[in-house]
């Protein structure tokens, strides 16, 4: 009996490997109307992305950034006000601060 110094080859006695093929998957019919109905009855939210906001680009000369935390409702109000007046966010903030200072000045007198 001879002792070999190399690793044993587990495939040494196999001349040709058997060919394996994947079994075809049985296709299941998907009824989209049924899925939509089940989702609607269970109040399951849609996975569609929300519509993006329109791009707001203004050349104003402002180059400083102000980051604040607010509730989604306040942010939405801010965007709606800026969009309705067709002004940049910085301009709306200027107007809001001016109005607040005017009110505070008139009550302080």
trRosetta pair geometry for C-beta under 8 A, 3 or more apart (Angstrom, degrees):
i j d omega theta_ij theta_ji phi_ij phi_ji
4 8 7.5 117 74 -82 133 70
8 12 7.7 -92 179 -11 69 130
9 12 4.1 103 88 -52 108 99
11 14 4.9 -65 -161 44 72 112
11 17 7.7 -28 -144 -74 127 100
14 17 6.5 57 145 -79 131 61
30 35 7.2 -3 -180 -28 92 133
31 34 4.0 45 104 12 115 117
31 35 6.7 157 91 -15 63 84
32 35 5.5 -55 -148 37 37 112
32 36 6.2 38 155 -19 69 105
33 36 5.7 -54 -147 37 31 111
33 37 6.3 32 153 -21 65 106
34 37 5.7 -53 -146 35 31 112
34 38 6.4 30 155 -17 65 105
35 38 5.9 -55 -148 37 30 109
35 39 6.2 30 154 -19 64 109
36 39 5.7 -56 -146 39 30 112
36 40 6.2 30 156 -20 65 108
37 40 5.8 -55 -146 36 29 110
37 41 6.4 24 157 -15 64 107
38 41 6.0 -57 -145 38 29 106
38 42 6.3 6 161 0 65 114
38 44 7.7 17 118 11 72 135
39 42 6.3 -72 -144 50 25 96
39 44 4.0 -89 -153 59 78 119
39 46 7.8 85 154 -83 140 60
40 43 7.7 28 -174 -75 30 34
40 44 7.6 -67 -47 39 22 83
49 52 7.9 5 137 -48 115 81
53 56 7.7 -28 133 -18 113 100
53 79 7.1 -80 -137 -162 143 145
54 83 7.9 105 49 -118 119 120
56 82 7.6 24 -133 131 155 129
56 88 7.0 138 161 -121 115 68
56 89 7.5 89 124 -27 150 96
58 88 3.9 -108 40 -74 161 122
58 91 8.0 -92 148 -9 167 119
60 88 5.4 -89 -51 26 144 163
60 90 6.1 161 117 59 163 135
60 91 7.1 -139 -126 -45 143 100
62 88 7.6 -178 22 119 137 148
62 90 4.7 -145 -48 -103 174 176
66 93 7.5 125 55 -142 150 170
70 74 4.0 -107 171 83 120 128
70 75 5.2 147 88 -52 118 84
70 78 7.5 70 94 -13 166 136
71 74 4.8 95 54 6 79 100
71 75 7.1 -147 92 -3 42 87
72 75 5.7 -57 -146 39 34 112
72 76 6.1 35 156 -21 67 107
73 76 5.8 -55 -147 37 29 111
73 77 6.5 32 152 -20 63 104
74 77 5.6 -51 -149 34 33 113
74 78 6.4 36 151 -22 64 104
75 78 5.6 -53 -150 34 32 114
75 79 6.4 30 153 -16 65 105
76 79 5.8 -53 -146 38 32 110
76 80 6.2 33 154 -20 65 107
77 80 5.7 -57 -147 38 29 111
77 81 6.3 29 156 -19 65 106
78 81 5.9 -56 -150 35 28 110
78 82 6.4 24 155 -15 64 108
78 89 7.2 43 157 -135 111 98
78 92 7.0 132 -167 119 80 145
79 82 5.8 -57 -146 39 31 109
79 83 6.1 28 157 -18 67 110
80 83 5.8 -56 -143 40 29 110
80 84 6.1 29 158 -22 65 109
81 84 5.9 -54 -142 35 27 110
81 85 6.4 6 163 0 63 111
81 92 5.9 119 112 -149 108 137
82 85 6.4 -70 -146 49 25 96
82 86 7.9 92 159 -85 55 8
82 87 5.7 -108 -150 71 71 73
82 88 7.0 -21 -159 164 120 13
82 89 5.5 -26 -104 -89 155 59
82 91 7.8 118 -131 67 94 91
82 92 4.6 -86 -90 -38 88 149
83 86 7.0 21 -172 -76 33 50
85 92 6.7 138 59 -93 136 99
87 91 4.0 -111 170 90 115 131
87 92 5.4 143 92 -54 116 81
87 95 7.5 60 103 -9 166 136
88 91 4.8 97 58 6 77 103
88 92 7.2 -142 98 -4 41 86
89 92 5.6 -54 -150 36 35 111
89 93 6.4 37 152 -20 67 104
90 93 5.6 -53 -149 36 33 112
90 94 6.4 39 150 -22 65 102
91 94 5.5 -48 -149 32 34 115
91 95 6.4 33 153 -17 65 104
92 95 5.7 -54 -148 38 33 111
92 96 6.2 33 153 -20 66 107
93 96 5.6 -53 -143 37 32 111
93 97 6.2 30 157 -17 65 106
94 97 6.0 -60 -148 38 27 107
94 98 6.2 28 154 -20 64 108
95 98 5.6 -53 -145 36 30 113
95 99 6.3 30 156 -18 64 106
96 99 5.8 -55 -148 37 30 111
96 100 6.3 29 153 -18 64 108
97 100 5.6 -55 -145 38 33 111
97 101 6.2 31 156 -18 67 105
98 101 5.9 -56 -146 38 28 108
98 102 6.2 31 153 -23 64 107
99 102 5.6 -52 -146 34 31 114
99 103 6.4 29 155 -16 64 105
100 103 5.8 -53 -147 37 31 109
100 104 6.1 27 154 -16 65 109
101 104 5.6 -56 -141 42 31 110
101 105 6.0 34 156 -22 65 108
102 105 5.8 -55 -145 37 26 111
102 106 6.4 22 157 -17 62 107
103 106 6.0 -57 -146 36 28 106
103 107 6.4 16 159 -10 64 110
104 107 6.2 -61 -145 42 29 103
104 108 6.1 31 156 -27 65 111
105 108 5.8 -56 -142 31 29 111
105 109 7.0 32 160 -27 61 102
106 109 6.4 -50 -158 20 32 111
